Amino acid sequence: DAARAHLEALRALVDAGDVEGLRSESLAYVASMRQHMKIEDEVLFPLGRALLTAAEINTICASHTEVGEPEPSYAFYLQEADRLLAEVLALA
């Protein structure tokens, strides 16, 4: 939810042409994602490995790929980053 909120704020800031707000929100988003990944790496994943069997982990991994929309490709993210960068540069 927090990541979605950051992304919505970023879109609104791009639309508003607020370069300083975009810079600030981008840094907040990156910090939030780093904290999220740190918690996963240091707490959640080790706990899961300690409490779950290999079969349970495999079941979770298999079912995770079936939930929600398909994950966009890395190329999509690069293309989207280029598009957003062009919009930001056009604001400057």
N, CA and C atoms as a LAMMPS dump frame, in Angstrom:
ITEM: TIMESTEP
0
ITEM: NUMBER OF ATOMS
276
ITEM: BOX BOUNDS ff ff ff
-5.0000000000000000e+02 5.0000000000000000e+02
-5.0000000000000000e+02 5.0000000000000000e+02
-5.0000000000000000e+02 5.0000000000000000e+02
ITEM: ATOMS id mol type element x y z
1 1 1 N 0.825 -1.191 0
2 1 2 C 0 0 0
3 1 3 C 0.869 1.255 0
4 2 1 N 1.933 1.23 0.779
5 2 2 C 2.815 2.398 0.835
6 2 3 C 3.481 2.638 -0.514
7 3 1 N 3.906 1.564 -1.171
8 3 2 C 4.537 1.715 -2.483
9 3 3 C 3.549 2.293 -3.487
10 4 1 N 2.324 1.808 -3.47
11 4 2 C 1.307 2.341 -4.382
12 4 3 C 1.058 3.815 -4.107
13 5 1 N 1.032 4.193 -2.842
14 5 2 C 0.825 5.595 -2.484
15 5 3 C 1.965 6.468 -3.011
16 6 1 N 3.205 5.977 -2.878
17 6 2 C 4.349 6.721 -3.415
18 6 3 C 4.219 6.873 -4.93
19 7 1 N 3.858 5.789 -5.622
20 7 2 C 3.751 5.849 -7.074
21 7 3 C 2.637 6.792 -7.516
22 8 1 N 1.526 6.79 -6.814
23 8 2 C 0.444 7.729 -7.13
24 8 3 C 0.907 9.166 -6.914
25 9 1 N 1.627 9.401 -5.835
26 9 2 C 2.153 10.742 -5.57
27 9 3 C 3.138 11.162 -6.657
28 10 1 N 3.99 10.233 -7.086
29 10 2 C 4.945 10.54 -8.149
30 10 3 C 4.227 10.909 -9.433
31 11 1 N 3.184 10.146 -9.789
32 11 2 C 2.429 10.469 -11.004
33 11 3 C 1.802 11.853 -10.91
34 12 1 N 1.23 12.168 -9.753
35 12 2 C 0.599 13.475 -9.563
36 12 3 C 1.632 14.603 -9.659
37 13 1 N 2.816 14.376 -9.102
38 13 2 C 3.863 15.387 -9.153
39 13 3 C 4.375 15.596 -10.571
40 14 1 N 4.483 14.518 -11.333
41 14 2 C 4.868 14.645 -12.75
42 14 3 C 3.808 15.453 -13.486
43 15 1 N 2.543 15.105 -13.275
44 15 2 C 1.444 15.823 -13.93
45 15 3 C 1.433 17.303 -13.552
46 16 1 N 1.782 17.598 -12.296
47 16 2 C 1.78 18.983 -11.814
48 16 3 C 3.038 19.748 -12.218
49 17 1 N 4.043 19.03 -12.705
50 17 2 C 5.295 19.69 -13.078
51 17 3 C 6.12 20.123 -11.891
52 18 1 N 5.944 19.481 -10.76
53 18 2 C 6.638 19.831 -9.521
54 18 3 C 7.947 19.047 -9.421
55 19 1 N 9.011 19.625 -9.964
56 19 2 C 10.299 18.928 -10.013
57 19 3 C 10.86 18.703 -8.612
58 20 1 N 10.789 19.719 -7.74
59 20 2 C 11.327 19.562 -6.386
60 20 3 C 10.533 18.52 -5.603
61 21 1 N 9.205 18.555 -5.736
62 21 2 C 8.376 17.555 -5.078
63 21 3 C 8.667 16.165 -5.607
64 22 1 N 8.904 16.066 -6.912
65 22 2 C 9.221 14.784 -7.543
66 22 3 C 10.535 14.238 -7.014
67 23 1 N 11.501 15.113 -6.866
68 23 2 C 12.809 14.695 -6.34
69 23 3 C 12.643 14.174 -4.902
70 24 1 N 11.923 14.924 -4.084
71 24 2 C 11.727 14.545 -2.692
72 24 3 C 10.948 13.237 -2.566
73 25 1 N 9.86 13.112 -3.312
74 25 2 C 9.037 11.895 -3.258
75 25 3 C 9.802 10.685 -3.79
76 26 1 N 10.625 10.895 -4.807
77 26 2 C 11.433 9.799 -5.357
78 26 3 C 12.395 9.262 -4.307
79 27 1 N 13.033 10.17 -3.582
80 27 2 C 13.955 9.746 -2.525
81 27 3 C 13.212 9.017 -1.405
82 28 1 N 12.019 9.49 -1.069
83 28 2 C 11.222 8.819 -0.039
84 28 3 C 10.815 7.421 -0.492
85 29 1 N 10.457 7.291 -1.765
86 29 2 C 10.071 5.989 -2.317
87 29 3 C 11.244 5.016 -2.277
88 30 1 N 12.403 5.474 -2.698
89 30 2 C 13.597 4.614 -2.683
90 30 3 C 13.915 4.177 -1.254
91 31 1 N 13.849 5.106 -0.305
92 31 2 C 14.119 4.761 1.105
93 31 3 C 13.113 3.735 1.608
94 32 1 N 11.859 3.911 1.248
95 32 2 C 10.809 2.972 1.662
96 32 3 C 11.052 1.577 1.09
97 33 1 N 11.416 1.516 -0.176
98 33 2 C 11.664 0.216 -0.807
99 33 3 C 12.902 -0.46 -0.219
100 34 1 N 13.925 0.315 0.079
101 34 2 C 15.128 -0.256 0.698
102 34 3 C 14.797 -0.842 2.068
103 35 1 N 13.995 -0.126 2.844
104 35 2 C 13.596 -0.62 4.169
105 35 3 C 12.756 -1.887 4.033
106 36 1 N 11.845 -1.89 3.076
107 36 2 C 10.994 -3.055 2.828
108 36 3 C 11.849 -4.28 2.484
109 37 1 N 12.79 -4.102 1.571
110 37 2 C 13.652 -5.222 1.166
111 37 3 C 14.542 -5.688 2.311
112 38 1 N 15.008 -4.75 3.14
113 38 2 C 15.845 -5.11 4.294
114 38 3 C 15.054 -5.988 5.266
115 39 1 N 13.812 -5.606 5.533
116 39 2 C 12.973 -6.404 6.441
117 39 3 C 12.73 -7.791 5.848
118 40 1 N 12.459 -7.849 4.553
119 40 2 C 12.271 -9.16 3.923
120 40 3 C 13.526 -10.013 4.056
121 41 1 N 14.676 -9.42 3.705
122 41 2 C 15.933 -10.163 3.706
123 41 3 C 16.39 -10.575 5.107
124 42 1 N 16.2 -9.701 6.087
125 42 2 C 16.739 -9.954 7.418
126 42 3 C 15.756 -10.611 8.382
127 43 1 N 14.446 -10.497 8.114
128 43 2 C 13.456 -11.029 9.048
129 43 3 C 12.557 -12.072 8.389
130 44 1 N 11.819 -11.648 7.392
131 44 2 C 10.784 -12.505 6.814
132 44 3 C 11.345 -13.774 6.174
133 45 1 N 12.298 -13.641 5.263
134 45 2 C 12.814 -14.82 4.569
135 45 3 C 13.543 -15.779 5.506
136 46 1 N 14.412 -15.298 6.421
137 46 2 C 15.031 -16.239 7.361
138 46 3 C 13.998 -16.942 8.248
139 47 1 N 12.97 -16.212 8.67
140 47 2 C 11.926 -16.824 9.491
141 47 3 C 11.201 -17.913 8.7
142 48 1 N 10.874 -17.619 7.46
143 48 2 C 10.209 -18.613 6.616
144 48 3 C 11.065 -19.852 6.417
145 49 1 N 12.363 -19.648 6.168
146 49 2 C 13.259 -20.8 5.99
147 49 3 C 13.382 -21.625 7.265
148 50 1 N 13.292 -20.962 8.416
149 50 2 C 13.42 -21.667 9.698
150 50 3 C 12.154 -22.433 10.062
151 51 1 N 10.996 -21.925 9.671
152 51 2 C 9.733 -22.514 10.11
153 51 3 C 9.068 -23.431 9.085
154 52 1 N 9.381 -23.261 7.816
155 52 2 C 8.697 -24.017 6.768
156 52 3 C 9.568 -25.122 6.207
157 53 1 N 8.924 -26.182 5.762
158 53 2 C 9.655 -27.255 5.087
159 53 3 C 9.934 -26.833 3.649
160 54 1 N 10.828 -27.552 3.009
161 54 2 C 11.139 -27.271 1.605
162 54 3 C 9.885 -27.416 0.74
163 55 1 N 9.066 -28.413 1.021
164 55 2 C 7.835 -28.616 0.247
165 55 3 C 6.88 -27.434 0.425
166 56 1 N 6.772 -26.921 1.643
167 56 2 C 5.898 -25.767 1.894
168 56 3 C 6.404 -24.517 1.175
169 57 1 N 7.709 -24.325 1.193
170 57 2 C 8.297 -23.181 0.493
171 57 3 C 8.039 -23.297 -1.005
172 58 1 N 8.21 -24.485 -1.564
173 58 2 C 7.952 -24.683 -2.99
174 58 3 C 6.492 -24.41 -3.33
175 59 1 N 5.577 -24.82 -2.472
176 59 2 C 4.15 -24.565 -2.69
177 59 3 C 3.862 -23.065 -2.676
178 60 1 N 4.441 -22.366 -1.726
179 60 2 C 4.252 -20.917 -1.635
180 60 3 C 4.808 -20.239 -2.886
181 61 1 N 5.989 -20.618 -3.294
182 61 2 C 6.602 -20.008 -4.482
183 61 3 C 5.763 -20.272 -5.728
184 62 1 N 5.267 -21.476 -5.864
185 62 2 C 4.452 -21.817 -7.028
186 62 3 C 3.148 -21.038 -7.031
187 63 1 N 2.516 -20.905 -5.871
188 63 2 C 1.239 -20.197 -5.823
189 63 3 C 1.427 -18.694 -5.961
190 64 1 N 2.57 -18.182 -5.557
191 64 2 C 2.82 -16.746 -5.651
192 64 3 C 2.791 -16.273 -7.104
193 65 1 N 3.278 -17.076 -8.01
194 65 2 C 3.302 -16.673 -9.412
195 65 3 C 1.906 -16.657 -10.018
196 66 1 N 0.938 -17.282 -9.335
197 66 2 C -0.429 -17.336 -9.854
198 66 3 C -1.3 -16.201 -9.318
199 67 1 N -0.807 -15.418 -8.377
200 67 2 C -1.601 -14.38 -7.738
201 67 3 C -1.453 -13.071 -8.503
202 68 1 N -2.568 -12.407 -8.757
203 68 2 C -2.529 -11.078 -9.358
204 68 3 C -2.146 -11.083 -10.818
205 69 1 N -1.788 -9.901 -11.274
206 69 2 C -1.415 -9.72 -12.673
207 69 3 C 0.008 -10.22 -12.885
208 70 1 N 0.347 -10.577 -14.127
209 70 2 C 1.72 -11.019 -14.406
210 70 3 C 2.713 -9.883 -14.143
211 71 1 N 3.86 -10.25 -13.665
212 71 2 C 4.918 -9.278 -13.384
213 71 3 C 5.445 -8.707 -14.7
214 72 1 N 5.52 -7.37 -14.818
215 72 2 C 6.091 -6.799 -16.041
216 72 3 C 7.559 -7.197 -16.184
217 73 1 N 8.034 -7.185 -17.386
218 73 2 C 9.412 -7.574 -17.65
219 73 3 C 10.374 -6.46 -17.253
220 74 1 N 11.622 -6.815 -17.12
221 74 2 C 12.672 -5.837 -16.826
222 74 3 C 12.712 -4.776 -17.921
223 75 1 N 12.552 -5.205 -19.169
224 75 2 C 12.547 -4.263 -20.299
225 75 3 C 11.422 -3.244 -20.143
226 76 1 N 10.256 -3.68 -19.642
227 76 2 C 9.149 -2.759 -19.413
228 76 3 C 9.559 -1.688 -18.41
229 77 1 N 10.212 -2.096 -17.307
230 77 2 C 10.631 -1.129 -16.296
231 77 3 C 11.643 -0.135 -16.855
232 78 1 N 12.559 -0.601 -17.674
233 78 2 C 13.525 0.306 -18.296
234 78 3 C 12.825 1.298 -19.213
235 79 1 N 11.884 0.811 -19.988
236 79 2 C 11.136 1.67 -20.893
237 79 3 C 10.322 2.707 -20.103
238 80 1 N 9.698 2.267 -19.032
239 80 2 C 8.907 3.174 -18.198
240 80 3 C 9.803 4.213 -17.521
241 81 1 N 10.972 3.801 -17.06
242 81 2 C 11.914 4.736 -16.446
243 81 3 C 12.368 5.782 -17.458
244 82 1 N 12.657 5.362 -18.68
245 82 2 C 13.052 6.298 -19.732
246 82 3 C 11.934 7.294 -20.029
247 83 1 N 10.695 6.804 -20.059
248 83 2 C 9.553 7.67 -20.339
249 83 3 C 9.387 8.708 -19.23
250 84 1 N 9.469 8.255 -17.975
251 84 2 C 9.327 9.178 -16.851
252 84 3 C 10.478 10.179 -16.803
253 85 1 N 11.681 9.734 -17.101
254 85 2 C 12.819 10.636 -17.121
255 85 3 C 12.634 11.713 -18.187
256 86 1 N 12.136 11.341 -19.35
257 86 2 C 11.888 12.317 -20.409
258 86 3 C 10.858 13.347 -19.944
259 87 1 N 9.826 12.895 -19.231
260 87 2 C 8.825 13.833 -18.715
261 87 3 C 9.429 14.786 -17.692
262 88 1 N 10.264 14.247 -16.803
263 88 2 C 10.887 15.095 -15.788
264 88 3 C 11.833 16.108 -16.437
265 89 1 N 12.614 15.67 -17.402
266 89 2 C 13.545 16.585 -18.074
267 89 3 C 12.785 17.665 -18.835
268 90 1 N 11.644 17.339 -19.35
269 90 2 C 10.83 18.323 -20.063
270 90 3 C 10.313 19.398 -19.099
271 91 1 N 10.204 19.079 -17.812
272 91 2 C 9.729 20.035 -16.811
273 91 3 C 10.797 21.044 -16.423
274 92 1 N 12.048 20.64 -16.54
275 92 2 C 13.157 21.477 -16.05
276 92 3 C 13.397 22.678 -16.926
